[in-house]
Amino acid sequence: MSGCSVVAHAKLNLGLRVLGRRQDGYHDLASLFQTVDLADDVTLTPSAQLSLQCDDGDVPPETQNLAWRAADLYLREAGGKPVHIDLVKRIPMGAGLGGGSADAAAVLRGLNRLASRPLAADQLGHLGAQLGSDVPFSIQGGTMVVEGRGDRLTPVEWDPEGLELHYLLVDPGTQVNTPWAFSQLGRGISSQNTVLSSSDPYLSFLNSARGGRVPVRRLLEVIVNDFQPVVERAKPIVARASQALAALTPSACSMTGSGSVVYGIYVDRIAARHAAEQLRRQGYPVFLCTPVPEPVSTHCGE
C-alpha cells in the first residue's frame, strides 16, 4: 500500500439555529455549512501498527484523537493495513471550525482511496456519523444546508449576485467546550421548540436555499448564531473580538459553531485585507479565507 496526502478543510457555520433537544440526547440544528481554504494537512503512510504524530503538542494523544479513532474505525469495519498518520495543524482547536472533524474525514477519505475495495459514499458517511456530527459534512465539503444532528445534508450552490465573498476569521484566544455550550443553551431549549418556525428569517432563508441556490444578499441580512450570546456572556474575550471586528464594517459578522472564532464577511478583498491588518495590530490571530466549493482531491502514490 502506498502513501496518501489529504487536505482537511475548516468549515464555517454561516448562521446556526438550535431547534430542540432530541430523545437520543443530541440537538436538532439548522445551518449553512461552508468549507474554506484554511486547512490541516493529513498524510497516511504504511506502518506496522496504527500510529499518529502531530506538530501541535496540544492535540489529544493517539487513542483520544479523532483522526486516530477514524482510522481505527475504518480498519475494523472495512479492513485494510495499519497506517501512520502525520498531522500538521493550522485550524485552531475549540474554535467552532470543525478541525477535529475535518481531520477525521480526511483520514476516512484517504483510507478509502487506498483500499482495494473502497466503501460507497453512503457507507463512508455512516462511519463518519459514528465519530461526530460534523464528520459526514467534512467528508463531502462544499456548501450545504445541514439539519438534524448533522446527518441531513443538502448540497446547494451560491447565487453570487455579482458579489465575491471573503471571510475574515478572528481567533479570540480561548476555546469553547461544545457540550458546555449546549448545556447553557439547553436551559431555554425544550424537546419541542415552538419559538422557531418557518417564519424565522434565517430558517426561511435556509428553506429558500434548499431549493438549490443560496442568495448571498439575503444571507448577509439574516445571519445569526444561537450560541453567540451565550458564549459572549460567559467569555467576554469573545465579545471583545466580535466588537473589534464589527468596528471594521464587514457586510455581516457572526460566530462559527459553538465558538470561539468570530468572522466577518466582506465583499471587497481590499477592505478585508485592511481589516485583517488592523486586527493583527490589535494582537488578534486572523485568517483571511475564501470558500472551497468541493474537497481538494486526495493525492495517493502508486
Secondary structure, DSSP 8 states (H G I E B T S, - for coil): ---EEEEEEEEEEEEEEEEEE-TTS-EEEEEEEEEEEEEEEEEEEE-SS-EEEES-TTS--GGGSHHHHHHHHHHHHH----EEEEEE--S-TTSSS-HHHHHHHHHHHHHHHH-SS---HHHHHHHHHHH-TTHHHHHH-SEEEEEETTTEEEE-EEE-TT---EEEEE--S----HHHHHHHHGGG--SS--S--TTSHHHHHHHHHTTTEEEHHHHHHH--BTHHHHHHHH-HHHHHHHHHHHTT--SEEEE-TTSS-EEEEES-HHHHHHHHHHHHHTT--EEEE-B-SS----EE--
